[in-house]
């Protein structure tokens, strides 16, 4: 699931960036790709590491601690959590 979601996100990134339809599709694909990836990491942490994490940020922090993510990638992932929260829960034309 996560690989398919990431592939569709990658696909839309190669489209015309001036189109609002493409922009909105990219935002949506980012959101569902992010959901699939953090939930896959959550499952990995539970099954392999025995760590039960409930939120995206706690999953990212536990992924760093376990070595699943390097520190720099983890910092980027935490920014992505904030970006996902902004795009999921509010819609501002300037932010989009």
N, C-alpha and C positions, 0 to 999 in steps of 0.2 A: 504494500500500500504506500509506504513512504517513498519508495523509489519511483513509483508511478506518479505520485503527486509532485515530486521534484522534477520529473521529466516534463510535466505539463507546465510547471512554473518556468523552467528553462526555455521551453518553446515560446512562451509569450514574451519573454525578454528580448527576443529577436524580431519582434514586430515593430510597426511604426509607433514611435513613442509620442507622437503628437495627437494620436487619437484618444479621446476620452473613453471610448469603449475598450480599447486595448489597455489603457491605464486601469480602469475598473476591473478588468479581467485579471490583470497582473496582481492587483491588491487581493482579490479573492483567491487566486492561486497561491499567493504568498501565505495567506491565512490558513488554508487547508493543508498546505505543505508543512507549515510550522506545526500545526496540530498533530499531524501524522508522525513527525520526527520526534517531538517531545514525548509523545505517548509511547513510541517505540523505545526511547531511552528510559522512560519510566518503567516499562515492562522489563527491560534488560537489568536495570538496577534492582528491581524486586526479585527477579529469578536468579540472576548470577551473583549479585552483590549482597542480597538479603536486605536491601535498603528500601524502605517504604516512604515514598515521597508523593505529596499530593498536588503540588502546584508546579507550573513550568519553571519558575525561578529556583525552587528547591531542587528540581530535577537537574537543572543546569549546574547548580552548585555541587550537588552530589556527583555529577558526571565529571566535574573538574577534580574533586577529591579522590575519585576512584581511578583517575587516569583515562577515563573514556574520552574526555575533552582536554586539550591543552589549555593553559591559562588564557592565552590570547583569543582562542576560539570561544572559550567560555565567556569572556568579556563581550565579544561580539554577539553571542547567543543571548546574553542578558539584555543587550540593546534591542535585539530582535523581539524579545518578550514585550518590552515596552512599546515597540512599533506595532506589534500584533494587537496589543491592548488598545492602542489609539485607533487603529483602523477598524477593529471589531466593535468597539463600543461607542464611537463617535464618528461622525462624518463631517469633515471640513474640507472644502474645495482646495484651500491652500495647502493643507497637509497632504492630500492626495497627490 
